[in-house]
Amino acid sequence: MRFLFLLIVVANAAVFALGQGVFGQAPFYQGLQANQPKEINAQAVRLGQPQTPGQAAQQ
């Protein structure tokens, strides 16, 4: 039982260290990249009057 407890504590510490970046770059930094703003087609954007919930349900 003591061995199982120590194994869980060591595994928990290892996962925490991995998340903090002790073994290299933290995993959650791999997907973070600066995204350049994308241009939108201004002609495709239509602005109009707000609709009531009843009008929106009909469409």
C-alpha positions as protocol buffer text, in pm:
chain_id: "A"
residue {
  index: 1
  type: MET
  ca { x: 0 y: 0 z: 0 }
}
residue {
  index: 2
  type: ARG
  ca { x: 286 y: 235 z: 83 }
}
residue {
  index: 3
  type: PHE
  ca { x: 447 y: 159 z: -253 }
}
residue {
  index: 4
  type: LEU
  ca { x: 127 y: 247 z: -439 }
}
residue {
  index: 5
  type: PHE
  ca { x: 100 y: 578 z: -251 }
}
residue {
  index: 6
  type: LEU
  ca { x: 461 y: 668 z: -332 }
}
residue {
  index: 7
  type: LEU
  ca { x: 410 y: 571 z: -696 }
}
residue {
  index: 8
  type: ILE
  ca { x: 108 y: 803 z: -720 }
}
residue {
  index: 9
  type: VAL
  ca { x: 299 y: 1089 z: -554 }
}
residue {
  index: 10
  type: VAL
  ca { x: 594 y: 1048 z: -793 }
}
residue {
  index: 11
  type: ALA
  ca { x: 365 y: 1029 z: -1096 }
}
residue {
  index: 12
  type: ASN
  ca { x: 179 y: 1339 z: -980 }
}
residue {
  index: 13
  type: ALA
  ca { x: 506 y: 1529 z: -932 }
}
residue {
  index: 14
  type: ALA
  ca { x: 626 y: 1421 z: -1278 }
}
residue {
  index: 15
  type: VAL
  ca { x: 307 y: 1538 z: -1450 }
}
residue {
  index: 16
  type: PHE
  ca { x: 323 y: 1868 z: -1261 }
}
residue {
  index: 17
  type: ALA
  ca { x: 687 y: 1918 z: -1364 }
}
residue {
  index: 18
  type: LEU
  ca { x: 599 y: 1838 z: -1726 }
}
residue {
  index: 19
  type: GLY
  ca { x: 323 y: 2099 z: -1721 }
}
residue {
  index: 20
  type: GLN
  ca { x: 556 y: 2360 z: -1574 }
}
residue {
  index: 21
  type: GLY
  ca { x: 817 y: 2302 z: -1845 }
}
residue {
  index: 22
  type: VAL
  ca { x: 1087 y: 2142 z: -1629 }
}
residue {
  index: 23
  type: PHE
  ca { x: 1164 y: 1880 z: -1898 }
}
residue {
  index: 24
  type: GLY
  ca { x: 1166 y: 2135 z: -2181 }
}
residue {
  index: 25
  type: GLN
  ca { x: 904 y: 2355 z: -2337 }
}
residue {
  index: 26
  type: ALA
  ca { x: 566 y: 2312 z: -2170 }
}
residue {
  index: 27
  type: PRO
  ca { x: 314 y: 2121 z: -2388 }
}
residue {
  index: 28
  type: PHE
  ca { x: 58 y: 2400 z: -2392 }
}
residue {
  index: 29
  type: TYR
  ca { x: 307 y: 2640 z: -2556 }
}
residue {
  index: 30
  type: GLN
  ca { x: 336 y: 2425 z: -2868 }
}
residue {
  index: 31
  type: GLY
  ca { x: -1 y: 2529 z: -3005 }
}
residue {
  index: 32
  type: LEU
  ca { x: 31 y: 2897 z: -2921 }
}
residue {
  index: 33
  type: GLN
  ca { x: 143 y: 3102 z: -3218 }
}
residue {
  index: 34
  type: ALA
  ca { x: 75 y: 3462 z: -3299 }
}
residue {
  index: 35
  type: ASN
  ca { x: -206 y: 3469 z: -3553 }
}
residue {
  index: 36
  type: GLN
  ca { x: -196 y: 3751 z: -3800 }
}
residue {
  index: 37
  type: PRO
  ca { x: -525 y: 3939 z: -3835 }
}
residue {
  index: 38
  type: LYS
  ca { x: -714 y: 3817 z: -4138 }
}
residue {
  index: 39
  type: GLU
  ca { x: -874 y: 4052 z: -4385 }
}
residue {
  index: 40
  type: ILE
  ca { x: -1244 y: 4015 z: -4430 }
}
residue {
  index: 41
  type: ASN
  ca { x: -1442 y: 4083 z: -4740 }
}
residue {
  index: 42
  type: ALA
  ca { x: -1609 y: 4410 z: -4646 }
}
residue {
  index: 43
  type: GLN
  ca { x: -1858 y: 4381 z: -4933 }
}
residue {
  index: 44
  type: ALA
  ca { x: -1992 y: 4054 z: -4792 }
}
residue {
  index: 45
  type: VAL
  ca { x: -2083 y: 4206 z: -4456 }
}
residue {
  index: 46
  type: ARG
  ca { x: -2444 y: 4321 z: -4440 }
}
residue {
  index: 47
  type: LEU
  ca { x: -2572 y: 4540 z: -4163 }
}
residue {
  index: 48
  type: GLY
  ca { x: -2941 y: 4576 z: -4099 }
}
residue {
  index: 49
  type: GLN
  ca { x: -3199 y: 4637 z: -3834 }
}
residue {
  index: 50
  type: PRO
  ca { x: -3206 y: 4404 z: -3535 }
}
residue {
  index: 51
  type: GLN
  ca { x: -3473 y: 4137 z: -3559 }
}
residue {
  index: 52
  type: THR
  ca { x: -3716 y: 4029 z: -3296 }
}
residue {
  index: 53
  type: PRO
  ca { x: -3698 y: 3663 z: -3187 }
}
residue {
  index: 54
  type: GLY
  ca { x: -4016 y: 3591 z: -3385 }
}
residue {
  index: 55
  type: GLN
  ca { x: -3870 y: 3727 z: -3708 }
}
residue {
  index: 56
  type: ALA
  ca { x: -3547 y: 3534 z: -3660 }
}
residue {
  index: 57
  type: ALA
  ca { x: -3739 y: 3208 z: -3607 }
}
residue {
  index: 58
  type: GLN
  ca { x: -3921 y: 3252 z: -3940 }
}
residue {
  index: 59
  type: GLN
  ca { x: -3596 y: 3261 z: -4137 }
}
